[in-house]
């Protein structure tokens, strides 16, 4: 067990005998208790080896399992959470699936239920068929979401030959392909303690949680993902403009970065600093784009890394998306050439420290913030320390080495 | 909570020592009316662009970053028959109170003005931003269906869109907008809120004093929207979308007291407030008609919005199922277990909201506008008191008022 204290907040970590990593943020002053179980399988988990055998799954399998994991031999876990006074939900992204609940009473029963997601979910052919109709409707809903569509089109452009660009929910055709055995395949291979992280926050006893988590038994070996995308195949493909009848075009600009062996917090934070300096609201790029009327003010950006892939993106709205992408590259070149001003860097450091402290300041902020760090083996207290110790040269190195114009894809919808 | 009343401003303190941040909010109360909707929305956009001391978006953001990434905003919110212009900032506790107040004061009281008019280039930039924002909102099909549904209730404040109207923008210039700004300063009641440590409770009053200027006769406010006895309005449009969106509005039993609100809230939650709700279980799980379906109360409007994403050919069925579900709740007493679960869920939501600064603020604003005690215990007591008969009564008084369908491609097939 390890314990860290920073900025008045405590983070306690523990790994069970079966390999489940547990991270607790005790917060005595709050009544709400939140727990999340992050399983390291997501939309890009399509091809991997487990126990020496190569497995392939249809697109959307991990997301399908997310829908079905609530089915238990004794009934519906979702309803049980509600009956036990908990609000429960789940989401799947490219690399992970996260189940979570928050409650004020019956925390132990709810936690037990959450942990059972690693043990006894049941997928029957009838339930699988019925859920296909629901997921198809979900996919139809995404079809109208220009942000969603341009994001995944960008990913397909960045990774034209592999699963990193797969839509999380799959396509209507791939969902029709999914059968009960695909669900069990992924469930048995990935829903094991050594492939999951349990995160808990609130007025809780970390010792009690670790005891409960210890009851989970390990099974099988941790699966090893096959990277269907290789370092030799680094070409990107430009995307076409989607015609969606929008009043205001939406776009994503993506940069493919070199994939590291494993995701790291230091890389994550230095990329986030770099993006703030390059394209944040206080940046010269943003000021110029706004001045020209090329951007709406709801700009966002991020860096995503997982085993085998790494990319960053900028999302915006505006008619002149091509000019915006040219402008961004010009400002990138300027920063690569001239470096970052010390005052600017210090301002961004303050902002980032503020963000981490905000996360640490609330139960949901801790748990959901930690879920985002779960693939990096890091926690929020480390994020705080690294923000404080970040050096300008590190961010300059990121700007110089991580971004190249020929690894950029522009994906837009009109 | 403490209150202070002095002329056209009131200040409120919310205990928030458990948070790492302080929250400051200045709420300007405006009667909701069609003719001022776009001017109010435009004012918010204008202030986001800069002021004398921080004359650009970049300068404003740099100042916010200096304050450890302060989250500040000026936004327009519709609450029943009122439109609220809200200037807010959330900062880490280590940031000086005076620095934050002075920042907000600069934004509100020192805009970029030239000869009794806002600078024309700023106004044009704000118009462009507002136009883009409206286009973006309209591209959100769920929002579009909801807005069009509300617009069917013509003649009620529900039909006024606080986000503004593109067609009004040509008629607004820097001088006219400045005159409206002066009017807001002089006539809108100002409510200020501070959520932080007890020892700093005077900060809300300091914020009010910093922002409030000499005032003339205050606007008169008619906060509550009353049910309009009229026939059900229907609307439909077709767009290039994959999934159709249905929005339905129901009037609820009128009343601003905690008891009426609690009964309405229980009924609405049982109908469509969770994955365990009647609408979700019937329309999605049993009939498989949609991916999402739910119902929620529209704040301070005595109104419920039910919405679903469906295939166009299923729209009529989904509408009928929704009406049947409301009828079922009105005819059959909810089970004891179901009611208990719903009440504990609402109590939990209420308690959770107390642990989130913006939610605390939102609840407090509603209480102040409706003249309620603003005591969480009163809200809780009202929820605990709701019984099956009260839920049945609330469901019985639900009146369908408008149905809107935004059709997708299936409609054309």
Interface residues (C-beta under 8 A of the other chain):
Chain A: X29 X30 X31 X32 X78 X79 X82 X83 X85 X87 X102 X103 X104 X105 X130 X133 X134 X137 X138 X140 X141 X143 X144 X146 X244 X245 X246 X247 X248 X250 X280 X281 X282 X283 X284 X286 X287 X290 X293 X296 X297 X298 X317 X318 X347 X348 X350 X351 X352 X353 X354 X355 X357 X358 X360 X361 X362 X363 X364
Chain B: X18 X19 X20 X21 X48 X56 X57 X58 X61 X62 X64 X65 X66 X67 X68 X69 X70 X92 X125 X128 X129 X132 X133 X135 X136 X138 X139 X141 X239 X240 X241 X242 X243 X274 X275 X276 X284 X288 X290 X291 X292 X309 X310 X311 X341 X344 X345 X348 X349 X351 X352 X355 X356 X408
